Amino acid sequence: MSAVDGVQPVAHGHFLTLTIVGCAGSFPGPDSPASCYLVAAEHEGRRWQVLMDLGGGALGALQRHTDPMSLDAVLLSHLHPDHCLDLTGLHVMRSHHPDGAAHERLDVYAPSGAAERLGRAYGVEEPSDVQDSYRFHVLSDRRAFRVGPLSILPVAVRHPVEAFGFRVECGPVTLAYTGDTDSCEALGPLMHGADLVLADSAFVGGRDSARGVHLTGRRAAEAAVAAGGVGRLMLTHMPSWNDPEVCRAEAAEVWPGTVELARGNERIAL
């Protein structure tokens, strides 16, 4: 049993679990916080836990699934608030917990400028240093690193700010997360052969004409098909003004299998 009652270890025969803590796009929705995905794996007698993003509202929901003080690392796809803002709340938890402050800084892998960005978000009259809680590592395109049993490859994608998708491998299992992106060549190596692709689907065809910001359901499916070898496609990051079934229908015109929709609190064993 993990630190939070009711959370079971990774099931026998599976290499990692993905818990969808938050999947609302651009801002928290009525049924889900903003972006936050908990990846966990058992290795050498202990549970390793890595977050991909920690957007607005996600820290509260995260506590249903694990003790946030037990995280091993946080990966930030980019520095928009719907992907990083709740690190300010986690800083409070790690600094002022009644059982004592965290003994070690938490590793945060993020685009350049993350320490300054979160210091501005945390401070009121002026930026406040959060580096007593976090050890920041600057992401580099296609430069892999490890957290316990997880091999993580950041892949630069197409968004108005510096942004990355993450390819997470554990044993024979691969999870791909696009973060926020529009169609780009980088989605091929990011997605290729992944058992599960979590794909941005914030835009809707015929409604959203801007390019270089987000995928539509159709463009997400096109990228997954073109990448080759993808097992499952799951659409995520849909704002509350989207009809998820419209996004699913767009993707289903291209994707040969079942198009899945991310839902808050869902736990998937891979």
Buried (B, 14 or more C-beta within 10 A) or exposed (E): EBEBEEBEBBEEEBBBBBBBBBBBBBBBBEEBBBBBBBBBBBBEEEBBBBBBBBBBBBBBBBEEBBBBBEBBBBBBBBBBBBBBBBBBBBBEBBEEEEEEEBEEBBBBBBBEBBBBBBBEBBEEEEBBBBEEBBBBBEBBEEEEBEBBBBBBBBBBBBBEEBBBBBBBBBBEBBBBBBBBBBBBEBBBBBBBBBBBBBBBBBBBBEEEEEEEBBBBBBBBBBBBBBBEEBBBBBBBBBBBEBEBEBBBBBBBEBBEEEBBBBEBBBBBBB
